[in-house]
Amino acid sequence: MKAVLCKAFGPPENLVIEEIASPTIKPNEILLEVHAASVNFPDTLIIEGKYQFKPPLPFAPGGEAAGVVASVGEKVTHLKPGDRVMGLTGWGSFAEQVAVPAYNALPIPDSMDFDSAAAFSMTYGTSMHALRQRANLQPGETLLVLGASGGVGLATVEIGKAMGARVIAAASTAEKLEVARQAGADELINYSEGSLRERIKELTGGQGVDVIYDPVGGALFEEAFRSIAWNGRMLVIGFAAGEIPSLPANLPLLKGAALVGVFWGAFAQRQPHDNAANFRQLFEWFAEGRLKPVISQRYPLEQTAQAIAALGQRKAIGKLVVKVR
């Protein structure tokens, strides 16, 4: 089978495409014939050896795929060959076949195509867990989404609206904000044109925002937290800006506010029933047309390196999908 391989840690342009043997699955795994795989921020880190997991070299990057089950391990009972599934792999998805732990594979709704399925589980799973279990977002609360034009940002805008929140989307360009507006954002903030804090103050009548969703980190982290409402919750999702920020400890005290970490992968393994309930709700909203993954570009397998580079340079709007078949 063809696979995109990382043979030494480094930038995307070091990746190569080679023919390798198909994976041998374990008793609790499925072999997935990959139709589409999406690019996520961890892909930019894992190929440089900067992610919390360091697969043995050589390996194929790609943590998320959708396709058809080719075979199942002897302990797998809820899936069978021919099933259409989306799967979380950690790595290995930028290949024609990948082994997927059965507990990380979900049947794809009939109304969902492979591209949408490949772009769905990580972004919507993360954002749903963040807003439901970690923030306990309530109808009528105000939700600020930083990096609102990215994959998780747009998913959060849609889920926030579905949960009844007033959503403020923040991004760095008018083009990115227009995509967030189309996803349902009520208010827009271009933080390259003025003070994020002052704009939040204007939009909330000085009250601040109840929940902040931050997948970016960097310089805006503290400025956003200083704009949080009493009893507010700030969700730490990731650090796409590259800088892991720090926060003076007196700020949560003065605001009566919480700084809340979000690690969806660990949640899905530790609380599988809660994760399954989240996806039942997400699939209902998808069927109702309330969720629609934004795929801005599709790449052939041979251009996977360009896709990872584009995401790493923060040029992507929505999701980037690699078409394997």
ROFI-386019 format. One record per residue (C-alpha): residue in one letter; y, x, z. Coordinates in steps of 0.2 Angstrom, whole numbers. Each point is the difference from the previous one (the first is absolute). Example, Ala and Ser with C-alpha at 12.3 -4.5 7.8 and 13.67 -1.06 7.14 Angstrom:
<pts>
<pt marfi="A" v="-22" u="62" w="39"/>
<pt marfi="S" v="17" u="6" w="-3"/>
</pts>
This chain:
<pts>
<pt marfi="M" v="0" u="0" w="0"/>
<pt marfi="K" v="18" u="5" w="-2"/>
<pt marfi="A" v="10" u="4" w="15"/>
<pt marfi="V" v="18" u="7" w="4"/>
<pt marfi="L" v="-4" u="15" w="12"/>
<pt marfi="C" v="11" u="10" w="12"/>
<pt marfi="K" v="-8" u="17" w="1"/>
<pt marfi="A" v="13" u="9" w="10"/>
<pt marfi="F" v="14" u="-8" w="11"/>
<pt marfi="G" v="16" u="-1" w="-10"/>
<pt marfi="P" v="11" u="-10" w="-11"/>
<pt marfi="P" v="-6" u="-14" w="-11"/>
<pt marfi="E" v="1" u="10" w="-16"/>
<pt marfi="N" v="-14" u="11" w="7"/>
<pt marfi="L" v="-12" u="-15" w="-1"/>
<pt marfi="V" v="-14" u="1" w="-14"/>
<pt marfi="I" v="-11" u="-13" w="-8"/>
<pt marfi="E" v="-19" u="5" w="-1"/>
<pt marfi="E" v="-17" u="-8" w="-2"/>
<pt marfi="I" v="-9" u="0" w="16"/>
<pt marfi="A" v="-16" u="-9" w="7"/>
<pt marfi="S" v="1" u="-18" w="6"/>
<pt marfi="P" v="1" u="-2" w="19"/>
<pt marfi="T" v="-15" u="-2" w="10"/>
<pt marfi="I" v="2" u="-15" w="12"/>
<pt marfi="K" v="-5" u="-1" w="18"/>
<pt marfi="P" v="-9" u="-15" w="7"/>
<pt marfi="N" v="17" u="-9" w="6"/>
<pt marfi="E" v="9" u="4" w="-17"/>
<pt marfi="I" v="2" u="-8" w="-17"/>
<pt marfi="L" v="2" u="9" w="-16"/>
<pt marfi="L" v="16" u="-7" w="-9"/>
<pt marfi="E" v="3" u="1" w="-19"/>
<pt marfi="V" v="18" u="3" w="1"/>
<pt marfi="H" v="11" u="-11" w="-12"/>
<pt marfi="A" v="17" u="4" w="8"/>
<pt marfi="A" v="7" u="11" w="14"/>
<pt marfi="S" v="17" u="0" w="8"/>
<pt marfi="V" v="11" u="15" w="6"/>
<pt marfi="N" v="6" u="0" w="18"/>
<pt marfi="F" v="10" u="12" w="10"/>
<pt marfi="P" v="-15" u="8" w="8"/>
<pt marfi="D" v="-5" u="6" w="-17"/>
<pt marfi="T" v="15" u="11" w="-1"/>
<pt marfi="L" v="-5" u="8" w="17"/>
<pt marfi="I" v="-18" u="2" w="-1"/>
<pt marfi="I" v="0" u="10" w="-16"/>
<pt marfi="E" v="11" u="13" w="9"/>
<pt marfi="G" v="-10" u="0" w="16"/>
<pt marfi="K" v="14" u="-9" w="10"/>
<pt marfi="Y" v="-9" u="-16" w="4"/>
<pt marfi="Q" v="-10" u="-3" w="16"/>
<pt marfi="F" v="-16" u="0" w="-10"/>
<pt marfi="K" v="-5" u="16" w="-9"/>
<pt marfi="P" v="-15" u="-3" w="-12"/>
<pt marfi="P" v="-10" u="14" w="-5"/>
<pt marfi="L" v="5" u="8" w="-16"/>
<pt marfi="P" v="-2" u="-5" w="-14"/>
<pt marfi="F" v="3" u="-18" w="2"/>
<pt marfi="A" v="8" u="-15" w="-10"/>
<pt marfi="P" v="16" u="-7" w="8"/>
<pt marfi="G" v="3" u="-19" w="0"/>
<pt marfi="G" v="-2" u="-11" w="15"/>
<pt marfi="E" v="-1" u="-17" w="-8"/>
<pt marfi="A" v="-10" u="-8" w="-14"/>
<pt marfi="A" v="-6" u="-16" w="-8"/>
<pt marfi="G" v="-15" u="-2" w="-11"/>
<pt marfi="V" v="-18" u="-7" w="-1"/>
<pt marfi="V" v="-14" u="4" w="12"/>
<pt marfi="A" v="-13" u="11" w="-9"/>
<pt marfi="S" v="-12" u="2" w="15"/>
<pt marfi="V" v="-1" u="-3" w="19"/>
<pt marfi="G" v="-8" u="10" w="14"/>
<pt marfi="E" v="-15" u="-7" w="9"/>
<pt marfi="K" v="10" u="-6" w="15"/>
<pt marfi="V" v="13" u="-9" w="-10"/>
<pt marfi="T" v="-3" u="-19" w="0"/>
<pt marfi="H" v="17" u="-9" w="-4"/>
<pt marfi="L" v="2" u="8" w="-17"/>
<pt marfi="K" v="-11" u="2" w="-16"/>
<pt marfi="P" v="1" u="8" w="-17"/>
<pt marfi="G" v="12" u="-9" w="-11"/>
<pt marfi="D" v="12" u="-5" w="13"/>
<pt marfi="R" v="18" u="3" w="-3"/>
<pt marfi="V" v="8" u="9" w="15"/>
<pt marfi="M" v="15" u="10" w="6"/>
<pt marfi="G" v="-4" u="15" w="11"/>
<pt marfi="L" v="8" u="13" w="11"/>
<pt marfi="T" v="-7" u="17" w="-3"/>
<pt marfi="G" v="11" u="13" w="9"/>
<pt marfi="W" v="-2" u="10" w="-16"/>
<pt marfi="G" v="-11" u="0" w="-15"/>
<pt marfi="S" v="7" u="-15" w="-10"/>
<pt marfi="F" v="8" u="10" w="-14"/>
<pt marfi="A" v="-17" u="0" w="-8"/>
<pt marfi="E" v="-12" u="-11" w="-10"/>
<pt marfi="Q" v="-11" u="-3" w="15"/>
<pt marfi="V" v="3" u="1" w="19"/>
<pt marfi="A" v="-10" u="-3" w="15"/>
<pt marfi="V" v="8" u="-12" w="12"/>
<pt marfi="P" v="-5" u="-5" w="18"/>
<pt marfi="A" v="-5" u="-18" w="-1"/>
<pt marfi="Y" v="11" u="-4" w="14"/>
<pt marfi="N" v="15" u="6" w="-10"/>
<pt marfi="A" v="-5" u="-11" w="-15"/>
<pt marfi="L" v="7" u="-18" w="-2"/>
<pt marfi="P" v="-5" u="-12" w="-14"/>
<pt marfi="I" v="15" u="-3" w="-12"/>
<pt marfi="P" v="6" u="-18" w="-2"/>
<pt marfi="D" v="-4" u="-8" w="-17"/>
<pt marfi="S" v="18" u="-2" w="-4"/>
<pt marfi="M" v="4" u="19" w="3"/>
<pt marfi="D" v="-2" u="13" w="-14"/>
<pt marfi="F" v="-6" u="18" w="3"/>
<pt marfi="D" v="17" u="8" w="-1"/>
<pt marfi="S" v="7" u="-12" w="13"/>
<pt marfi="A" v="-15" u="2" w="11"/>
<pt marfi="A" v="2" u="19" w="-1"/>
<pt marfi="A" v="18" u="-2" w="5"/>
<pt marfi="F" v="-3" u="-12" w="14"/>
<pt marfi="S" v="-11" u="5" w="15"/>
<pt marfi="M" v="10" u="15" w="7"/>
<pt marfi="T" v="18" u="-6" w="-2"/>
<pt marfi="Y" v="-3" u="-18" w="5"/>
<pt marfi="G" v="-13" u="4" w="13"/>
<pt marfi="T" v="12" u="12" w="8"/>
<pt marfi="S" v="15" u="-11" w="0"/>
<pt marfi="M" v="-10" u="-16" w="6"/>
<pt marfi="H" v="-7" u="10" w="15"/>
<pt marfi="A" v="18" u="7" w="3"/>
<pt marfi="L" v="8" u="-17" w="0"/>
<pt marfi="R" v="-13" u="-10" w="8"/>
<pt marfi="Q" v="-9" u="11" w="13"/>
<pt marfi="R" v="13" u="13" w="4"/>
<pt marfi="A" v="17" u="-9" w="-2"/>
<pt marfi="N" v="-6" u="-18" w="4"/>
<pt marfi="L" v="13" u="-5" w="-13"/>
<pt marfi="Q" v="6" u="-18" w="4"/>
<pt marfi="P" v="7" u="-13" w="-12"/>
<pt marfi="G" v="19" u="1" w="0"/>
<pt marfi="E" v="1" u="18" w="5"/>
<pt marfi="T" v="9" u="13" w="-11"/>
<pt marfi="L" v="-10" u="14" w="-8"/>
<pt marfi="L" v="7" u="16" w="-7"/>
<pt marfi="V" v="-10" u="9" w="-13"/>
<pt marfi="L" v="4" u="18" w="-4"/>
<pt marfi="G" v="-6" u="7" w="-16"/>
<pt marfi="A" v="-2" u="-18" w="-6"/>
<pt marfi="S" v="-4" u="4" w="-18"/>
<pt marfi="G" v="-15" u="10" w="3"/>
<pt marfi="G" v="-18" u="-7" w="1"/>
<pt marfi="V" v="-1" u="-4" w="19"/>
<pt marfi="G" v="19" u="-5" w="0"/>
<pt marfi="L" v="-2" u="-13" w="-13"/>
<pt marfi="A" v="-16" u="-6" w="8"/>
<pt marfi="T" v="10" u="-2" w="17"/>
<pt marfi="V" v="14" u="-10" w="-8"/>
<pt marfi="E" v="-13" u="-12" w="-7"/>
<pt marfi="I" v="-10" u="-1" w="16"/>
<pt marfi="G" v="16" u="-2" w="11"/>
<pt marfi="K" v="6" u="-14" w="-11"/>
<pt marfi="A" v="-18" u="-9" w="1"/>
<pt marfi="M" v="1" u="2" w="19"/>
<pt marfi="G" v="17" u="-9" w="1"/>
<pt marfi="A" v="12" u="15" w="3"/>
<pt marfi="R" v="17" u="4" w="-7"/>
<pt marfi="V" v="-3" u="16" w="-10"/>
<pt marfi="I" v="13" u="13" w="-3"/>
<pt marfi="A" v="-5" u="13" w="-13"/>
<pt marfi="A" v="7" u="18" w="0"/>
<pt marfi="A" v="-2" u="12" w="-14"/>
<pt marfi="S" v="10" u="14" w="-8"/>
<pt marfi="T" v="4" u="-8" w="-17"/>
<pt marfi="A" v="5" u="-16" w="-8"/>
<pt marfi="E" v="-15" u="0" w="-11"/>
<pt marfi="K" v="-12" u="2" w="15"/>
<pt marfi="L" v="9" u="-14" w="9"/>
<pt marfi="E" v="-1" u="-12" w="-14"/>
<pt marfi="V" v="-19" u="2" w="1"/>
<pt marfi="A" v="1" u="-4" w="18"/>
<pt marfi="R" v="11" u="-15" w="-3"/>
<pt marfi="Q" v="-13" u="-7" w="-13"/>
<pt marfi="A" v="-14" u="3" w="14"/>
<pt marfi="G" v="10" u="-12" w="11"/>
<pt marfi="A" v="12" u="10" w="10"/>
<pt marfi="D" v="15" u="-10" w="7"/>
<pt marfi="E" v="12" u="14" w="2"/>
<pt marfi="L" v="2" u="17" w="-8"/>
<pt marfi="I" v="7" u="16" w="7"/>
<pt marfi="N" v="3" u="15" w="-12"/>
<pt marfi="Y" v="0" u="15" w="13"/>
<pt marfi="S" v="6" u="12" w="-13"/>
<pt marfi="E" v="17" u="-9" w="-1"/>
<pt marfi="G" v="5" u="-2" w="18"/>
<pt marfi="S" v="-5" u="-1" w="19"/>
<pt marfi="L" v="-17" u="-8" w="3"/>
<pt marfi="R" v="5" u="-4" w="17"/>
<pt marfi="E" v="16" u="-8" w="-4"/>
<pt marfi="R" v="-8" u="-11" w="-14"/>
<pt marfi="I" v="-13" u="-6" w="13"/>
<pt marfi="K" v="13" u="-4" w="12"/>
<pt marfi="E" v="9" u="-10" w="-13"/>
<pt marfi="L" v="-16" u="-9" w="-6"/>
<pt marfi="T" v="-5" u="-5" w="18"/>
<pt marfi="G" v="16" u="-4" w="8"/>
<pt marfi="G" v="-2" u="15" w="11"/>
<pt marfi="Q" v="-16" u="-5" w="7"/>
<pt marfi="G" v="-11" u="13" w="-9"/>
<pt marfi="V" v="-17" u="-3" w="-7"/>
<pt marfi="D" v="-16" u="-5" w="9"/>
<pt marfi="V" v="-13" u="10" w="-9"/>
<pt marfi="I" v="3" u="16" w="-11"/>
<pt marfi="Y" v="-14" u="6" w="-12"/>
<pt marfi="D" v="2" u="18" w="-4"/>
<pt marfi="P" v="-12" u="9" w="-12"/>
<pt marfi="V" v="14" u="13" w="-4"/>
<pt marfi="G" v="5" u="10" w="16"/>
<pt marfi="G" v="13" u="13" w="-2"/>
<pt marfi="A" v="19" u="-2" w="3"/>
<pt marfi="L" v="0" u="-19" w="0"/>
<pt marfi="F" v="-13" u="-2" w="14"/>
<pt marfi="E" v="12" u="2" w="15"/>
<pt marfi="E" v="15" u="-9" w="-9"/>
<pt marfi="A" v="-12" u="-15" w="-3"/>
<pt marfi="F" v="-6" u="0" w="18"/>
<pt marfi="R" v="18" u="0" w="7"/>
<pt marfi="S" v="1" u="-17" w="-10"/>
<pt marfi="I" v="-14" u="-8" w="9"/>
<pt marfi="A" v="2" u="-16" w="9"/>
<pt marfi="W" v="-5" u="-3" w="19"/>
<pt marfi="N" v="-19" u="-1" w="1"/>
<pt marfi="G" v="-1" u="8" w="-17"/>
<pt marfi="R" v="-15" u="9" w="-7"/>
<pt marfi="M" v="1" u="15" w="-12"/>
<pt marfi="L" v="-16" u="3" w="-10"/>
<pt marfi="V" v="-4" u="18" w="-4"/>
<pt marfi="I" v="-10" u="-1" w="-16"/>
<pt marfi="G" v="2" u="17" w="-8"/>
<pt marfi="F" v="11" u="14" w="-6"/>
<pt marfi="A" v="3" u="-1" w="-19"/>
<pt marfi="A" v="17" u="10" w="3"/>
<pt marfi="G" v="-11" u="14" w="5"/>
<pt marfi="E" v="9" u="3" w="17"/>
<pt marfi="I" v="-8" u="-7" w="16"/>
<pt marfi="P" v="15" u="-6" w="10"/>
<pt marfi="S" v="3" u="0" w="19"/>
<pt marfi="L" v="9" u="-13" w="11"/>
<pt marfi="P" v="10" u="2" w="16"/>
<pt marfi="A" v="-11" u="-8" w="13"/>
<pt marfi="N" v="15" u="-10" w="8"/>
<pt marfi="L" v="2" u="-11" w="-16"/>
<pt marfi="P" v="-16" u="-10" w="3"/>
<pt marfi="L" v="5" u="-2" w="18"/>
<pt marfi="L" v="18" u="-6" w="-4"/>
<pt marfi="K" v="-6" u="-12" w="-13"/>
<pt marfi="G" v="-15" u="-7" w="9"/>
<pt marfi="A" v="-9" u="5" w="-16"/>
<pt marfi="A" v="-17" u="7" w="-5"/>
<pt marfi="L" v="-5" u="14" w="-12"/>
<pt marfi="V" v="-17" u="-6" w="-7"/>
<pt marfi="G" v="-12" u="11" w="-9"/>
<pt marfi="V" v="-10" u="-8" w="-15"/>
<pt marfi="F" v="-17" u="8" w="-5"/>
<pt marfi="W" v="-8" u="-13" w="-11"/>
<pt marfi="G" v="-16" u="10" w="-4"/>
<pt marfi="A" v="-4" u="2" w="18"/>
<pt marfi="F" v="3" u="-18" w="4"/>
<pt marfi="A" v="-11" u="-6" w="-15"/>
<pt marfi="Q" v="-14" u="11" w="8"/>
<pt marfi="R" v="3" u="-5" w="18"/>
<pt marfi="Q" v="4" u="-18" w="-2"/>
<pt marfi="P" v="-10" u="-5" w="-16"/>
<pt marfi="H" v="1" u="-19" w="4"/>
<pt marfi="D" v="19" u="0" w="2"/>
<pt marfi="N" v="1" u="10" w="-16"/>
<pt marfi="A" v="-11" u="-13" w="-9"/>
<pt marfi="A" v="11" u="-14" w="6"/>
<pt marfi="N" v="15" u="9" w="-6"/>
<pt marfi="F" v="-7" u="1" w="-18"/>
<pt marfi="R" v="-6" u="-18" w="0"/>
<pt marfi="Q" v="19" u="-5" w="3"/>
<pt marfi="L" v="6" u="13" w="-13"/>
<pt marfi="F" v="-12" u="-7" w="-13"/>
<pt marfi="E" v="5" u="-18" w="4"/>
<pt marfi="W" v="18" u="6" w="-3"/>
<pt marfi="F" v="-5" u="9" w="-16"/>
<pt marfi="A" v="-8" u="-16" w="-7"/>
<pt marfi="E" v="16" u="-10" w="4"/>
<pt marfi="G" v="10" u="13" w="-10"/>
<pt marfi="R" v="10" u="6" w="16"/>
<pt marfi="L" v="-7" u="18" w="-2"/>
<pt marfi="K" v="1" u="9" w="-17"/>
<pt marfi="P" v="-3" u="19" w="0"/>
<pt marfi="V" v="14" u="8" w="-10"/>
<pt marfi="I" v="-8" u="13" w="-12"/>
<pt marfi="S" v="13" u="10" w="-8"/>
<pt marfi="Q" v="-10" u="12" w="-10"/>
<pt marfi="R" v="-18" u="2" w="-6"/>
<pt marfi="Y" v="-8" u="17" w="-4"/>
<pt marfi="P" v="-16" u="6" w="-8"/>
<pt marfi="L" v="-12" u="10" w="11"/>
<pt marfi="E" v="6" u="16" w="-10"/>
<pt marfi="Q" v="18" u="-3" w="7"/>
<pt marfi="T" v="-5" u="-2" w="18"/>
<pt marfi="A" v="10" u="16" w="5"/>
<pt marfi="Q" v="16" u="-7" w="-8"/>
<pt marfi="A" v="-2" u="-16" w="10"/>
<pt marfi="I" v="-2" u="9" w="16"/>
<pt marfi="A" v="15" u="11" w="-4"/>
<pt marfi="A" v="11" u="-15" w="-4"/>
<pt marfi="L" v="-5" u="-8" w="17"/>
<pt marfi="G" v="3" u="16" w="9"/>
<pt marfi="Q" v="17" u="2" w="-7"/>
<pt marfi="R" v="4" u="-18" w="6"/>
<pt marfi="K" v="3" u="-6" w="-18"/>
<pt marfi="A" v="-12" u="-15" w="1"/>
<pt marfi="I" v="5" u="-18" w="2"/>
<pt marfi="G" v="-15" u="-10" w="6"/>
<pt marfi="K" v="-17" u="7" w="-3"/>
<pt marfi="L" v="-7" u="12" w="-13"/>
<pt marfi="V" v="-17" u="-3" w="-7"/>
<pt marfi="V" v="-12" u="11" w="-8"/>
<pt marfi="K" v="-11" u="-9" w="-13"/>
<pt marfi="V" v="-17" u="8" w="1"/>
<pt marfi="R" v="-9" u="-13" w="-11"/>
</pts>
